[in-house]
Amino acid sequence: MATASQYGTWPSPIDAALAASHDGRPEYLGTVGDEVWWTAPRPAEGGRRALVRRRADGTEESVLPAPWNVRSRVIEYGGLPWAGTPRAAGGPLVVFTHFADQRLYAYEPDGDGQPRPLTPLSSVGGGLRFADLRILPERGEAWCVMEEFTGPAPTDVRRAVVAVPLDGSAAEDRGAVRELSDGRHRFVTGPQLSPDGRRAAWIAWDHPRMPWDGTEVVLAGVPGTDGPFTGAATVLGGPDEAVCQVAWAEDGSLLYASDPGGWWELRRVPADGLADARARSVALLPAREEEFGGALWRIGMQWFAPLPGGRIAVVHGTGTNALGVLDPAAGTLTGVPGPWTEWSSTLAVHGDTVVGLAASSRTSAEIVEVDAASLEARVIGSAHRDAVDPAYLSPGEERVFTGPGGREIHAHVHAPHHPDVTGPEGELPPYVIWVHGGPTSRTPLVLDLEIAYFTSRGIGVAEVNYGGSTGYGRTYRNRLREQWGVVDVEDCAAVALALAAEGSADRARLAVRGGSAGGWTTAASLTSSLARDVWACGSISYPILDLAGWATDETHDFESQYLESLIGPLAEVPERYAERSPINLVDAIKAPFLLLQGLDDVICPPAQCDRFLAAVAGRGIPHAYLSFEGEGHGFRRKDTMVRCLEAELSLYAQTFGFERDDVPRLGLTT
């Protein structure tokens, strides 16, 4: 029989160290011959990303020891950082980006040598960076995106599709890195080579658009052995159509995911129709209100993969992602059965086998292999193992709430849950609203031990996919246009107040928490007249606090003009930037807050936190500031994550009125 204990005080086997050790998930799946490779988080090893190899016999090994860190910084959010190819003798060859210096390295894991550099260092700005790699052994090259800084400012940068020699001749010679594209676009993805080797296709876009606003598909001819691409021309997409992926089918037709009807769908241009691609493009399924693509936050994301015989493996869904096999000839889409409820935007194909990354509300992300003919699926890597008795996990529930004007708000609600403890009769639990980053992103309903860290102690969590989130069509995504700091703030408050009104949450003990764009929404929630009276406290991580500063020279190039759509053109509505910025509204703060910041963050720089704290000083608002050397945008080190979780719990304990003796007391100053 469960015993009654005050919410927030429940004992839990899920401590911060356990939650932190399971932070992150595998990424960037690929096949090298009949082997499956991927990158995996290593929080206890300084937060590096390891390159993992699963051999054909099922054994799994880390290819490179610490401190090798396989992670790209292209557009700061990165992209596909490695590629591999089998060889007749000597084992595979892999090319990868090392995070510390962003150089490309070649490595033969079955040989005796060490990784050897393929690209040079640059002393200009952020240097040279590479992502979305493909190895072309017959050409002796790796093709990829190169990001090159031309000056000291974060926006002094250009990008191009390039060919890097595999023989190391460019290791000290920038001139030996051959540019393939003409540089007409600010942003590009890596090239996709047609089956006959005569054409290359890639995606491009320019400021002020973000890739989920509008992109173009560029098609070009491939030279014999030297020189740039020829006859490059835009053939698909446009300012109001967001193509997020292109790939070639084995018959030479061009496949792509785009949203001309308001939902990302799969389309095809036949091989004989490339000269008139817009007119010859056809949808592979009738229009349906679900997504077959997503926001291109990282270069090299994949929502579909062509299979032999014309079929296509596809990740699709509304507010969640399933894996299916599409047969365009039959017009059928068959789902892959299994316990997984969320498939990530990374796929690999080898023959009739599809490899993907899948999770559920009870399982962490696993590498899953699917036979495309039988649809039989099995876990082959990163297999989930219960780190704690599942009885301590809150199951989570998908909910739709009603916001201002009757609009729908999607959220996942995780009620406090413990197998042996319940709350006292008559007491309602505190709740924390979690705000995802982006803001053009989405929180999936999957196992998260950080959530369980709180729910198993008697604190509820609600993850809000507020207006502006992806996964619900362009109309839902566009709700945030010029409304950032309004719609997101209102939606989070509406969910919190609805939970209180229905008797699920204590109205006096509501908190808000988020990082990056979620940190902005959290700070705006504590300062805006739209919602500041809702919250008892807030936890703000690596946030945007000063819109005018962020819109000028205080962020990286990729998002440097994002506010043109989220807030409005700075030249036309400067007052809006001032009126919504938390740094200008500190006199309105009533609730205690915790501020967390990585000192190496170039996306949301610590200078904004410094100015915000200076403005808050002496105003009598209890607060704490924790900053971390060696951490950038998003914390990756285990000791950092432990400190942050324990500090957040202490903030809630002090604000909500309960005691915890298992975490250090957070020092709050005024």
N, C-alpha and C positions, 0 to 999 in steps of 0.2 A: 504494500500500500504506500502511495506517495506521501511524503511529508510536506508540510507547508513551510515555506521560507520566503522572506522578502525578495521581490524581484531584484535582480542584480547581484545577489549574495550567493547564488547557488554554486556549489562546488562543481568543478569541471575538469576532466582529464585532458582537455584541449588547452594547453598553455600557448603563450605567444611563440615560443621556440618551435613547437610542433606546427603551428599554422604557418610560420615563416619558412620552414623547411620544405613545405609543399607549395610554396608560392611559384607561380609561373607554369607554363605548359610547353610541351614540344612545339616546334615550328618548322616550317620550310622542309616538307617531305620531298624526297626524290628517290629515284632508283638509279643504281649503277650496275648495269647488267641485271643479274637476278638478285641483287642485294638491295635492301631498303635503308636509306640514310635520312637523318634529320638533325636539327639542332635542339638542344635541351637545356633548361635552366640549371644553374648550379649556385644557389643562394649562399651556400656555405663556402664557396670558393671565390669569394669576392664578387659574386653576381655575374660571373662569366657565362657565356653560352658555349656549351660543348658540342662537338660534332660527333654524333653517334652512328655507328655502323651495325646493321644486323646482317650477318652473313647468311648464306643460303642454308646452312645447317641449323639456323635459329639462334646461334650465339650472338650476344650483344656486347659491344665494346665502345669505349670512348676513343676516338681516333687520335686526338691530340691532347697531351697533358696540359695542365695549368702552367703558365698563364695564358696560353693561346685562347683567344676569345673570338668566336666566329659570329661576327655581328657588324653590319654596315651602318654608316651614319648618313647615307644619302637621304636628303630631305629631313634629316634628323630622326625621323621615325624608322628609317632603314628600309630594307628590302631583301630579296633573296640573296644571301651572302655566300653561297657556295654552288659549285657544280662539279659533277664527277663523270668519268667515262671509263668503261672497261677497256683493257688492252689484252692483246693475245698473249703477252708474256710480261712478267714483272708485277702483276697486280694492277689495280686501278690507279688512275691519276685523278687527283682532286685539286681544284682551284678554289681558294676561299679568301674572304676579306678578314683581316685581323683588326679588331676594334681599336687597339691601342694606337696604331699608326695609319690605319685605313688602307694600307698597301694590299695588293693582291699577292698571294703566295701560291706556288705550286707544291704539291706534296704527293709522294708515293708511299702510302702507309705500309705496304708490304716490302719496302726496300730498307736500306740502312741509313739513308740520308735524312736530313732535317728539311723543313719547309724552306724553299728558296724564293726570294722576292721576284715578282714579275713587273712591278710598277715602281716608279720613283717616289720619293718624298718631295713635298713642296713646302716652302717656307711662307707662302702667301696665304693669308687668312686661315681658313679651315683646311687648306691643303687639297689633295686629290682623294676622291672617294669613289667607290665602285659598288654596283649592285645589279641584280637580275642577270646573273651570269649563265652563259651557255658555252660549252666547249665544242669546238669544231676541229677534231684531230686531223681531218684531211687537209685543213688549211693551216694547221699549226697555230691556231689562235683561240682565244676566248672572246666572245662578243658580250657586251654588257653596256650598262649606263655608266658614264663617267660624270661626276660632279666636280667642277674645278672652280676654286675661289680665285678671283682676279684682283682682290683688294681686301682691306681689313674689315670692312663692314659685313654684317651677316647676309646682306642682300647683294654683295659684290660676288656674284656666282653665275656660272653658266653650266649647261648640261648638254651632253651629246651622246649618241650611240657610237661606241668605239670598238676597235679590234685590238686586243692585247696579245703580243707574241708569246707563245708558250716557251720559247727558248731562253727567256730572260734578257733579251736584248734591250728591253725597255726599262730594266730595273733601275738604271741610272740615267735614262734618256727619255724625257717627256716627248720628244719629237718622234720616237719610235712607236708611240701609242697612236694608231691610225684612226682618224675620225671618219665615221661612215655617214652620219647625218649632216645636214647643212646648217644646223644651229639656229634655224628660224623660230623654234619654239623654246619656251622657258623650261618646260618640264617634258620628259620623255620616259617611256618604259623601254625595257630591253626588246630587241628585235626577235620576231618569230619568223623562222626560215621556212619557205614553202617546201613541199615534198620534192619538187624537182630542183630545188636550190637556186631558182632564178629570181625569186621575189622575197622581199622582207616586209613585214607589217609590224607596226608598233603604234602605241597610243601617245598623244601629245596634247598639251593644253598650255594656256598662258594666263598670267594675272589679268584681271582680279578673280578669275574663276577658280574655284576649287574643283577637283576631279569629279565630284558628285554633282556639280552644276552643269558642266559641259566640257566634253573632250572631243578630239578628232582621231580618226584612224588614218595613218599615213602609210601609203604603199609605195615601194620603190624597187628598182631593179638592182640585182646583186652583181658586182663586177667579178671578173674571172679570179684574179689573185691579188689585185692591188687597187688602190683608189677608193673613193667614196661611193655610196649608193648613187644610182642614176635615176633621174626622172621622178624624184620624190613628189608626191601629190596627196592632198587630203581627199579621201574617197567616201568617208562615212562620218557620222557624228556632227557636232556643231555646238554653238553657244548654249543651247537649251536641251541638249541630249548627251547623257553621260555614258559613254562606252567605258566599261571597267575592265574588260578582258578581250583579247583576240587570240585565235589559234587556228591552225590549218588542219583540215580533215585530210585523210589519206588520199582522197580523190582530187585534191587541189582546191576544194572550195574553202572559203574563208568563213569561219565561225566567229561570232562575237556576241557579247552580252551588252544590251543597251536598254534605255528606258523611254523610247519615243511616246509610249502610251501612259507613262506615269508609274510603271512598274518595270524593274529590270527583267528582260525576257531574252531568250536565246534566239538568234537570227543567223541566217546563212546567205552568203553570196556565192552562186555557183562558179566554178572555175572559168567558164566561158563568159561570165558576166562581170568580171572585175573592172573592165573598162567603163562600165556604167553601173557601179556598185549600188548607188542609192536606189536606182530604178529596179534593179534585179534582186534586192534584198527581200527576204521573206522570213516571217516568224515560223519557228519550228513547232509551236503549239498554239492553239487558240488563246486569245487574251485571257488572263486569269489574274486575280488579285493576290499574287504572291511574288516574291523576289527570286530571280535567278542570277543575282549579282549583288554587289554591295559597294560601300564606300571604299575607294582606293587609297587607304591611309598609308600603305606600304607598297613599294614597287615589287611586283611579282606575285601578288595575291591571286589565287585561282579558285573560281567557283565552278568551273567545268573542265573536263578533259576528254578529248576525242578517243574513241575506242576503235579497234579494227571492225570493218564491216559497216561503218557509218553510225554506230550507236555512240552515245555520249554520256559519260558519268556527270551528274549535275548535283550541286548543292542548292537547295531551294527551300522556301517557306515564307511564312508571315509571322514575324516576331520570334521565330525559331528556325533552325536549319536542319533539314533532313537530307539524306543522300538517296538519289534515285538513278536509274538508268533510263535514258530517253532513247526511244527508237523513232527517229523522224519519219522513216518510211511507213511505219504502222500508226504513227501518231499517238504512241503510248508512252506513259511515264510510270515506271514500276519502282516502288519503294524498296529499299534494302531493309529487311527485318532485323530486329535486334533491340537491346535494351537502351540504346543511345538516343538521346533527344536533341543533341546539338552537334552538328558537324562543322568543322572549321573550314575557312577558305584556303585550304591547302590540299592539293590532290596530286597523286602520281599514278601513272599507268605503265604497266609492263605486260605486253601482250593483252590477254583477256582479264588481267588482274588489275583491280583498282585498289589503291592504298590511300586511306584518309585518316583524319584525326577526329575522334568522337568522344563525347562525354555525356553525362546525365546528372540529375540532381543528387545521385548517390555515388557516382563514379567520377574520378578525375579523367583528364584527357588521355586516351589510349590510341595507339597506332593499330588501325583495323584494316585487314586485308579482305577484299570482297571479290569473289568469283563473279564476273559480269554475266556469265551464262546462267549459272544456278542461283545467283544472289546469296550464296552461302557466305557468311562473314565470320571472321575469327580474329581475336586479338593476337598480334604478333610482336608488339613492342610496347614499352612503357606501361605494362599491364597494371591496372589499378589493384592496389592492396589496401585494405582498410587500415588507416593509421590510427583509428579509434573505433570503438564499438559504434556501429551505425545507429544504435538506439539513442545516441546523443545528438543526432543530426535532425534539424528541423526540416520537414519535407519540402517546404516551399510551395507556394500556390500562385498560379498566374491569375491576375485580376485585371479588370478594366474599371477604372473610376471615372467619375464625371467631373470635368473641370469647368472653368468660367465659360459661359455661353453654351453649355451643354456638350462641350467637346470631350472626346474620349481620351483617357490617359492610361497607358499600359504600365503595369508594374508587377513585380514579384514580391509576395509577402511571406516573410519567414517569421512565424510566431515563436515566442520563447518555448523551448522544449527541453525536457530532461526526463529520463526514464524513472527517476526516483523522487523528484521534487516538483512541487507545483507552487503557485503563488498563494498567498493568504486570501481567504474569502473576503470579498469586498475591495481588494486592491487590484488596480489595473497596471499592466506593465509599461515601463518606458519603451519608447521606440526611437530608432535612428533611421532617418531617410538617407539612403545612399544615392549619390548623384554621379553618374558616369561621366567620363571625359569626352573629348571630341570637340564640340558637342554632337557632331554628326557621327554618332557611334550607337552602340546598343549593348545592354547588359543581358547575357544569356542566363537561362535558369540551369545552372550547373553547380556541381559540388564546389564549395568554397569554404575552406576551414577558417578563414577570417570571419565569415558570417557565423559559422558554428561557434567560434570563440565567444561571440556575444550572446547568441541565442541560447547556448547551453548554460549561460550564467543568469538567464532570465531577462535579457534585453532583446526586444524584437527588432527586426531589420526589414525595411521595405526598399527594394531597388526600383527606382522610377525611370522608365523609358519615356521621358517627357517629350512634348512636341518638339520636333527637330531630330529625333532619333531615326536611324535607318531601320529597315526591316518591315515598314508599314506603308510603303509607297511614297512617291514624291510629294504628294499633297501634305501628308503628315510631316515629312522632312522639311518642307518649306514653311511650316508654321513659325519657324524660328527666324525667318528672314526679316531683318531689321527689328526683331523682337527679343533678341538675346538680353537677358536680364529682366524680362517681363514674362514671357510664356514659360520658360524653364522654372523661374521662381514661383509663378502661380501654380504650375502643375505639381511641384514638389510639396508646396503648402496644402494644396487641395487633397493630395493623398494622405498626408499626415492628419489633417482635420477630419477626413472621412473615416480613418481608422479610429480616431477618438470618438466621433459621433456614433459609430456603430458599436462602441463598447469594447473595442479590441485594444486600444491604447489609452494611456493616461494623458489627458489634454495638457496637464501641467508639466509633463516630462517628455517632451519631444525634442529631438536633436537632429541636426543636418550635417552631413559629412560628404566630402568629395575631393578629388584631386584633378589638377590641370583645369580644363574647362569646368569640371565638377567643383573644383576649388573656387573658381569664379562664381558659380551659382550659389555655393555655400556662403561665400562672403557677401554676395548680393542679397541673399536671403536674410542675413543678419543686419543689413543696413537699409534695405529698401522698405518703403512704407507699404508695399504690397504684401509683405510677409514677416517683418521683423518681430511682430508681436506673437508669432506662432511658436518661436523657438526658445527653448531653455538654454541651449548652448550649441556650439558648432565646432567641427574639426576640419581645418582647411589645409590642404596639401598642395604644394607647388602651384600656386594659383596665379591668375591674372587679376590684378587689383587696380590697375591704372590703364584705362583703355587708350588714352591719348599717347602714353608712352609706348604701349605695346604696338600701336598702329604706326609708329614712326621708326624707331631704331632699337627697340628692346625685345625683338624676337627674331626667329630665323626666317629664311626666305620663303619657305613653303607656305606658311600661314601669315606672312607679313601683310597681305591684303585681304585676309579672311573677314575682317571686320567690315569691309565694304558691303558685304551681304548680311552679316549678322547684326550690325548696328546701323549701317547706312554710310554713304560716302562722307568721309571726314570733312572734305571741303564744303559740303552742303549742310551737314547737321553737326557741327562741332559741339553745340550745346548738349546734344544727346550723349556724346562721349563723356562730357563732364557730369551730367545729371545722373548717369547710371554707374559711374565708377565708385566702388567702395572706398577708395582712398579719399574721395571728396565727401563721404557721408559718415565719417567715423563718429561724429557727434551724435549719430542716431543709434549707435550700438548699445544694446542693453544687456546682451547675453555674454557670458564667459566664452572664450574660444581658445583653441589650440592651433598654432600655426607651424607647419612642417615644411622644410625646404631643403633641397639639395643644392650645395654651393657650386656645383659644376653645371647647373641647369642653364642651357642657352635658349630654351623654348619659353619658359617662364622664369626669368632671371631673378636672383635673390635681391637685386636692387629694389624691386617693387616691394618686397617684404620689408626691407629696411625703411623705406619711406612710409609705409603703412604703419609700422610699429612706432616710428617717430611721431606720427600724427595721433596715435592712440595713447601715447605715454601721458600719464598724469590725469587721465579722464576717469579713473576709478573703475575701469572694466577689468575684472580678473582675466588674465590671459597668460599663455606660455608660448615661447618660441624655441623650437628645436631645429638646428641646422646641421647638415651632415657633409663633411668633406668626402670627396670621391663619389658622391651620388649626383646623378643628373636628373632628367625628367622622368620620374617614376623610380621608386626605390627597388634595388635588386639585391642588396647585401642582407644577409640573414640578421646580423646584429642591428642594422638600421631598422628593419621591419619589426623586430622584437621590441626595440625601444619605442617605436611609434604606436604599436598596438597597446602596450602597457600604459603609455602616457594617455592614450585615448580612453582606455577603461578608467583610469584614475580621474580624468576630467568628468566622466559620467558619474562616477561614484560621488565625487564632491558636489556635483550639480544636482543630482537626483536624490541625494540623501541616503546613501547606503555605504557600508564599509567593506573594503577589500584589503586583506593583509598579504595577498600573494603577488602584488605588484608594487613597485616603488611609488610613493606619493608624488604626484606632479606638483611642482612648485608654481603657483599662480601669483603673478605680480599685478599691480594696478598702476 
